[in-house]
Amino acid sequence: MCGFIITNQDIKITDFKNTLKHRGPDQTGSYEHGEIKIIFNRLAIIDLSKKANQPFVYKNFIIIFNGEIYNYLELRKQLTDLGHKFVSNSDTEVLLKSYLQWKRGCLKKLEGMFSFCIYNKANRTIFVARDRYGIKPLFYFKDKNKFIISSEKKAIFDLGVKKKLNLPSILNFIYRGVYQHSKQTFFDGIYNIEPGMFATIKNGNISLKKWFNFEYDINNKIKYYDARDQLDYLIKKSIRLSLRSDKNIAVSVSGGIDSSMIINKLIEENLGSNISHLSHWTCDDENDEKYYANLLAKSYQRKIVLAHFKKKDFYKYMMKSLKHIDEPFGGLSLMASLKMCEMLKKKGVRVLLDGNGIDEILGGYGHHINTFNKNHLDYKNQPIQGLKVFFPKNILNKKFHDLIPDFSIKKKFKNYLKDVMFNDLTGSKLRRCLLQGDHISMSQSIEVRYPFLNNELVNFCFSLPNNFLIKNNFGKYIMRDLSKKPIFWQAKRPSQTPQTKWMREFILEDLIKNIKKNEIFFDNSVFNKENLIRELKMWKSKNVKNSAFPWYFLMIYHFVNKNIN
């Protein structure tokens, strides 16, 4: 789990060894071959010895790898049987020799999260690939003279690339709450290598292709109780794989059923001897779920790290978060997660298990239930991320209206519910959570793992009939049915924060003052400042429960001011 830079730019590698040090404090390595420069910072999780250091060199091949291959032991056995020999116990070496054995076909054999580059110095070709769901980030920049590939955008800027904001991405964020859904970023010229993509780079030219196309067949013949037993088996298997680590692990818990399921299976299987802590963040007494988190910690007999995010923390952690992820974000929970990760780092935790992903594959959101109940989908008006947000267009100057990108749900499966679930899994919602989760955790040198995003588990869940997923107005029904404990039959409670309350109490007033005096972005060239201020005041007077409208402008204000000279 690491960070890396690879470029043909004429630089001194030593000048940039600290650029992504937070992603890998355990070892810094580099490699040069002609115009190719590779810089790597390692966070040692599996095989802590020097033999596993990177860049890892074998004959004419050099690999740098960010992530974890959970099934590396199984792949290693296959490769050994085929005649391959190993000098380390690392998943990095297994990944390289998997590529040498099966070429790009190895990608479909990998269970885990990854972004990696393999440089073939014999033909000066670079092979780049990213995992199917986009758990590990990968960005690139290219112009006539140079290319740069990096784990984070900030490293690209540190190499002298000038920041230029991407206005369509900003407007997409403000008007639709959508971001991280394409190769575009919030900066012109900086692109995502999208999830499930690979690239070949030669002579500075980049060729991008998709290696993962999500396909499934609904199994209408499977009996419910057989499906439930198989789901139980796959969840346990995935959790077991996620525990492979030579460093301490923590589990992020709440009062919800997702983290409760992880703890429940850990207890049932007597797993997790290397789990040292559970962790939980809370913001105020009204939305506090530490009672449930403490119950889980007591049942599992582990210490719990509680991060209490307070009003006084708000602006400090907002600016910290913007710095770490290099883009605006959707809510206060991200800032609270950063504070929690800071505390975990002090406890020596290097790996964090998280329950993200299960709602997307088992119909856990309210808009999934609504789609199921209606048995149809209005693709034009379907809310993005389950939330309809409409902003008054009088805020934006008319000449920019056409720059607001159109975003619609992809019709892929001829199954209304599965279409919505697929878009949540592969589109904006989960992708942004994964990228921001990576950047926030890795800012503290902590790796986040998602047991519910196991390939076999995801494929199985999408094959299940819809009425196994949703029943009696409960999403994730079949998973809830794995346990008779009361917590699994509580209504879904998203992570609650006092975001709207704090926005009314002190944040909105500060935002309006800043917009009034700002001459960088809110100078009437893009937005009508007077109309914007009027609409913000109206939002406060109407007692609207949803804080998306003012929050998005708060983010854009501080993001723009941070990144425009």
Secondary structure by P-SEA (a helix, b strand, c coil): cccccccccccccccccccccccccccccccccccbbbbbbbbcccccccccccccccccbbbbbcccccaaaaaaaaaaaaccccccccaaaaaaaaaaaccccccccccccccbbbbccccbbbbbbbcccccbbbbbccccccccccccaaaaaaabbbbbbbaaaaaaaaacccccccccccccccccccccbbbbbcccbbbbbbcbbbbbbbcccccaaaaaaaaaaaaaaaaaaaacccbbbbbbbcccaaaaaaaaaaaaacccccccbbbbbbccccccaaaaaaaaaaaabbbbbbbbbcccaaaaaaaaaaaaaccccccaaaaaaaaaaaaaaaacccbbbbcccccccccccaaaaaaaaaccccccccccccbbbbccccccccccccccbbbbbbbccccaaaaaaaaaacccaaaaaaaaaaaaaaaacbbbbbccccaaaaaaaaaccccccccccccccccccccccccccccccccccaaaaaaaccaaaaaaaaaaaccccccccccaaaaaaaaaaaaaaaccccaaaaaaaaaaaaaaaaccc
